[in-house]
Amino acid sequence: MTQVREDRAALFSNLQSRQIQAAFFARVADDVDWAVQGTHPLAGRYRGKKAFMGPTFDRSAGVLPESAGLRVDHLFVDGNTTIAELVADSRTNEGAGSITATAGCAGSTVT
């Protein structure tokens, strides 16, 4: 595993728990171009960290009794582009289960 790939794997592992998610977002550039794939309500393209946080993490905080713990299933790194397949290991207030979301960060998004 290359040093960059190891760094990205460690970085994305910070999304596993609400207590350490800030460490992930502290290293994501403010002008990140983020695409979340899928047919769930959080799917879409987000340009900028603030544009991403509100509709995703802030929104889900109201419907998840616990944090949206995200685990990395697959990670692709090529230069400044990182694509992570993330699985949400959480349940909604209504009892709905996990979703899989593929999120891509492109450009110089990690500091």
PyRosetta script that sets phi, psi and omega in degrees:
from pyrosetta import init, pose_from_sequence

init()
pose = pose_from_sequence("MTQVREDRAALFSNLQSRQIQAAFFARVADDVDWAVQGTHPLAGRYRGKKAFMGPTFDRSAGVLPESAGLRVDHLFVDGNTTIAELVADSRTNEGAGSITATAGCAGSTVT")
pose.set_psi(1, 133.7)
pose.set_omega(1, -179.7)
pose.set_phi(2, -75.7)
pose.set_psi(2, 163.7)
pose.set_omega(2, -179.8)
pose.set_phi(3, -62.8)
pose.set_psi(3, -40.1)
pose.set_omega(3, 179.3)
pose.set_phi(4, -64.2)
pose.set_psi(4, -44.8)
pose.set_omega(4, 179.7)
pose.set_phi(5, -63.4)
pose.set_psi(5, -42.5)
pose.set_omega(5, 177.4)
pose.set_phi(6, -60.7)
pose.set_psi(6, -41.7)
pose.set_omega(6, 178.5)
pose.set_phi(7, -61.9)
pose.set_psi(7, -45.6)
pose.set_omega(7, -179.3)
pose.set_phi(8, -66.1)
pose.set_psi(8, -39.3)
pose.set_omega(8, 178.0)
pose.set_phi(9, -62.5)
pose.set_psi(9, -44.1)
pose.set_omega(9, 178.0)
pose.set_phi(10, -65.2)
pose.set_psi(10, -40.2)
pose.set_omega(10, 179.6)
pose.set_phi(11, -61.9)
pose.set_psi(11, -51.3)
pose.set_omega(11, -178.1)
pose.set_phi(12, -67.4)
pose.set_psi(12, -24.5)
pose.set_omega(12, 177.0)
pose.set_phi(13, -65.1)
pose.set_psi(13, -17.9)
pose.set_omega(13, 176.4)
pose.set_phi(14, -67.8)
pose.set_psi(14, -10.7)
pose.set_omega(14, 179.3)
pose.set_phi(15, -84.5)
pose.set_psi(15, -1.7)
pose.set_omega(15, -176.7)
pose.set_phi(16, -70.3)
pose.set_psi(16, -23.0)
pose.set_omega(16, -175.2)
pose.set_phi(17, -144.1)
pose.set_psi(17, 139.0)
pose.set_omega(17, 179.0)
pose.set_phi(18, -56.5)
pose.set_psi(18, -32.4)
pose.set_omega(18, -177.4)
pose.set_phi(19, -65.0)
pose.set_psi(19, -25.7)
pose.set_omega(19, -177.9)
pose.set_phi(20, -118.8)
pose.set_psi(20, 6.4)
pose.set_omega(20, -179.4)
pose.set_phi(21, -64.2)
pose.set_psi(21, -29.0)
pose.set_omega(21, 178.9)
pose.set_phi(22, -60.3)
pose.set_psi(22, -32.3)
pose.set_omega(22, 178.5)
pose.set_phi(23, -63.9)
pose.set_psi(23, -33.3)
pose.set_omega(23, 176.1)
pose.set_phi(24, -67.9)
pose.set_psi(24, -53.7)
pose.set_omega(24, -174.2)
pose.set_phi(25, -69.0)
pose.set_psi(25, -22.3)
pose.set_omega(25, 176.5)
pose.set_phi(26, -65.0)
pose.set_psi(26, -25.7)
pose.set_omega(26, -178.5)
pose.set_phi(27, -100.3)
pose.set_psi(27, -2.1)
pose.set_omega(27, 178.5)
pose.set_phi(28, -89.9)
pose.set_psi(28, 130.3)
pose.set_omega(28, -178.9)
pose.set_phi(29, -62.1)
pose.set_psi(29, 148.0)
pose.set_omega(29, 179.8)
pose.set_phi(30, -61.9)
pose.set_psi(30, -29.0)
pose.set_omega(30, -177.1)
pose.set_phi(31, -100.6)
pose.set_psi(31, 29.5)
pose.set_omega(31, 179.5)
pose.set_phi(32, -56.6)
pose.set_psi(32, 143.8)
pose.set_omega(32, 174.3)
pose.set_phi(33, -109.2)
pose.set_psi(33, 107.0)
pose.set_omega(33, -167.9)
pose.set_phi(34, -118.5)
pose.set_psi(34, 127.9)
pose.set_omega(34, 176.9)
pose.set_phi(35, -117.5)
pose.set_psi(35, 126.2)
pose.set_omega(35, 176.8)
pose.set_phi(36, -112.2)
pose.set_psi(36, 115.9)
pose.set_omega(36, -176.9)
pose.set_phi(37, -87.9)
pose.set_psi(37, 156.0)
pose.set_omega(37, 175.1)
pose.set_phi(38, 132.9)
pose.set_psi(38, -176.9)
pose.set_omega(38, 179.6)
pose.set_phi(39, -113.3)
pose.set_psi(39, 9.8)
pose.set_omega(39, 179.8)
pose.set_phi(40, -83.8)
pose.set_psi(40, 167.0)
pose.set_omega(40, -176.0)
pose.set_phi(41, -62.5)
pose.set_psi(41, -18.1)
pose.set_omega(41, -178.9)
pose.set_phi(42, -90.5)
pose.set_psi(42, -5.9)
pose.set_omega(42, -179.0)
pose.set_phi(43, -65.8)
pose.set_psi(43, 143.2)
pose.set_omega(43, 177.4)
pose.set_phi(44, 153.3)
pose.set_psi(44, 179.4)
pose.set_omega(44, 177.9)
pose.set_phi(45, -107.5)
pose.set_psi(45, 132.2)
pose.set_omega(45, -177.1)
pose.set_phi(46, -123.2)
pose.set_psi(46, 125.0)
pose.set_omega(46, 178.9)
pose.set_phi(47, -108.0)
pose.set_psi(47, 103.9)
pose.set_omega(47, -179.5)
pose.set_phi(48, 109.0)
pose.set_psi(48, 145.4)
pose.set_omega(48, -177.5)
pose.set_phi(49, -62.6)
pose.set_psi(49, -41.9)
pose.set_omega(49, 179.5)
pose.set_phi(50, -65.4)
pose.set_psi(50, -38.4)
pose.set_omega(50, 178.6)
pose.set_phi(51, -64.4)
pose.set_psi(51, -30.0)
pose.set_omega(51, 179.8)
pose.set_phi(52, -80.7)
pose.set_psi(52, -44.5)
pose.set_omega(52, -173.3)
pose.set_phi(53, -61.4)
pose.set_psi(53, -46.8)
pose.set_omega(53, -176.5)
pose.set_phi(54, -59.1)
pose.set_psi(54, -56.6)
pose.set_omega(54, -177.0)
pose.set_phi(55, -73.3)
pose.set_psi(55, -14.2)
pose.set_omega(55, -176.8)
pose.set_phi(56, -110.8)
pose.set_psi(56, -81.2)
pose.set_omega(56, -174.8)
pose.set_phi(57, -65.2)
pose.set_psi(57, -45.3)
pose.set_omega(57, 179.9)
pose.set_phi(58, -65.8)
pose.set_psi(58, -40.7)
pose.set_omega(58, 179.8)
pose.set_phi(59, -64.7)
pose.set_psi(59, -44.4)
pose.set_omega(59, -176.7)
pose.set_phi(60, -70.3)
pose.set_psi(60, -22.8)
pose.set_omega(60, 179.1)
pose.set_phi(61, -59.7)
pose.set_psi(61, -28.4)
pose.set_omega(61, -179.6)
pose.set_phi(62, -80.1)
pose.set_psi(62, -17.0)
pose.set_omega(62, -177.1)
pose.set_phi(63, -115.5)
pose.set_psi(63, -5.6)
pose.set_omega(63, 179.0)
pose.set_phi(64, -111.4)
pose.set_psi(64, 120.5)
pose.set_omega(64, -179.4)
pose.set_phi(65, -65.0)
pose.set_psi(65, -25.8)
pose.set_omega(65, 174.8)
pose.set_phi(66, -120.2)
pose.set_psi(66, 172.7)
pose.set_omega(66, -178.6)
pose.set_phi(67, -66.2)
pose.set_psi(67, 159.3)
pose.set_omega(67, 174.2)
pose.set_phi(68, -79.8)
pose.set_psi(68, 86.2)
pose.set_omega(68, 178.2)
pose.set_phi(69, -71.6)
pose.set_psi(69, 117.4)
pose.set_omega(69, -177.5)
pose.set_phi(70, -108.0)
pose.set_psi(70, 128.1)
pose.set_omega(70, 177.6)
pose.set_phi(71, -112.6)
pose.set_psi(71, 142.1)
pose.set_omega(71, -179.7)
pose.set_phi(72, -83.6)
pose.set_psi(72, 120.2)
pose.set_omega(72, 174.8)
pose.set_phi(73, -92.5)
pose.set_psi(73, -40.4)
pose.set_omega(73, 179.1)
pose.set_phi(74, -141.2)
pose.set_psi(74, 147.0)
pose.set_omega(74, -179.1)
pose.set_phi(75, -137.5)
pose.set_psi(75, 128.7)
pose.set_omega(75, 176.9)
pose.set_phi(76, -120.4)
pose.set_psi(76, 127.4)
pose.set_omega(76, 179.1)
pose.set_phi(77, -128.6)
pose.set_psi(77, 127.2)
pose.set_omega(77, 175.9)
pose.set_phi(78, -144.5)
pose.set_psi(78, 104.0)
pose.set_omega(78, -178.1)
pose.set_phi(79, 63.1)
pose.set_psi(79, -124.4)
pose.set_omega(79, -179.8)
pose.set_phi(80, -88.7)
pose.set_psi(80, 3.5)
pose.set_omega(80, -178.2)
pose.set_phi(81, -102.7)
pose.set_psi(81, 130.7)
pose.set_omega(81, 175.1)
pose.set_phi(82, -128.0)
pose.set_psi(82, 129.7)
pose.set_omega(82, 176.0)
pose.set_phi(83, -120.6)
pose.set_psi(83, 125.8)
pose.set_omega(83, -178.4)
pose.set_phi(84, -124.2)
pose.set_psi(84, 130.6)
pose.set_omega(84, 171.3)
pose.set_phi(85, -91.9)
pose.set_psi(85, 115.3)
pose.set_omega(85, -175.2)
pose.set_phi(86, -112.1)
pose.set_psi(86, 140.5)
pose.set_omega(86, 175.9)
pose.set_phi(87, -116.0)
pose.set_psi(87, 127.7)
pose.set_omega(87, 178.6)
pose.set_phi(88, -84.2)
pose.set_psi(88, 116.7)
pose.set_omega(88, 178.4)
pose.set_phi(89, -99.6)
pose.set_psi(89, 77.2)
pose.set_omega(89, -178.6)
pose.set_phi(90, -157.1)
pose.set_psi(90, 167.5)
pose.set_omega(90, 176.9)
pose.set_phi(91, -123.5)
pose.set_psi(91, 143.8)
pose.set_omega(91, 177.3)
pose.set_phi(92, -76.6)
pose.set_psi(92, 171.9)
pose.set_omega(92, 176.4)
pose.set_phi(93, -58.5)
pose.set_psi(93, -28.0)
pose.set_omega(93, 180.0)
pose.set_phi(94, -87.8)
pose.set_psi(94, -4.6)
pose.set_omega(94, 177.3)
pose.set_phi(95, 97.0)
pose.set_psi(95, 2.6)
pose.set_omega(95, 177.7)
pose.set_phi(96, -64.8)
pose.set_psi(96, 147.9)
pose.set_omega(96, -173.3)
pose.set_phi(97, -94.0)
pose.set_psi(97, -158.2)
pose.set_omega(97, -172.5)
pose.set_phi(98, -65.1)
pose.set_psi(98, 152.4)
pose.set_omega(98, 171.6)
pose.set_phi(99, -126.5)
pose.set_psi(99, 155.1)
pose.set_omega(99, 174.6)
pose.set_phi(100, -107.4)
pose.set_psi(100, 131.0)
pose.set_omega(100, 179.1)
pose.set_phi(101, -130.5)
pose.set_psi(101, 132.2)
pose.set_omega(101, 174.2)
pose.set_phi(102, -99.8)
pose.set_psi(102, 121.9)
pose.set_omega(102, -177.8)
pose.set_phi(103, -119.0)
pose.set_psi(103, 133.7)
pose.set_omega(103, 178.1)
pose.set_phi(104, -120.7)
pose.set_psi(104, 136.2)
pose.set_omega(104, 175.8)
pose.set_phi(105, -117.6)
pose.set_psi(105, 123.5)
pose.set_omega(105, -177.1)
pose.set_phi(106, -117.5)
pose.set_psi(106, 158.7)
pose.set_omega(106, 178.6)
pose.set_phi(107, 78.5)
pose.set_psi(107, -165.9)
pose.set_omega(107, -179.3)
pose.set_phi(108, -81.8)
pose.set_psi(108, 80.2)
pose.set_omega(108, -172.9)
pose.set_phi(109, -99.2)
pose.set_psi(109, -14.2)
pose.set_omega(109, -176.4)
pose.set_phi(110, -117.0)
pose.set_psi(110, 132.0)
pose.set_omega(110, 179.3)
pose.set_phi(111, -103.2)
pose.dump_pdb("model.pdb")
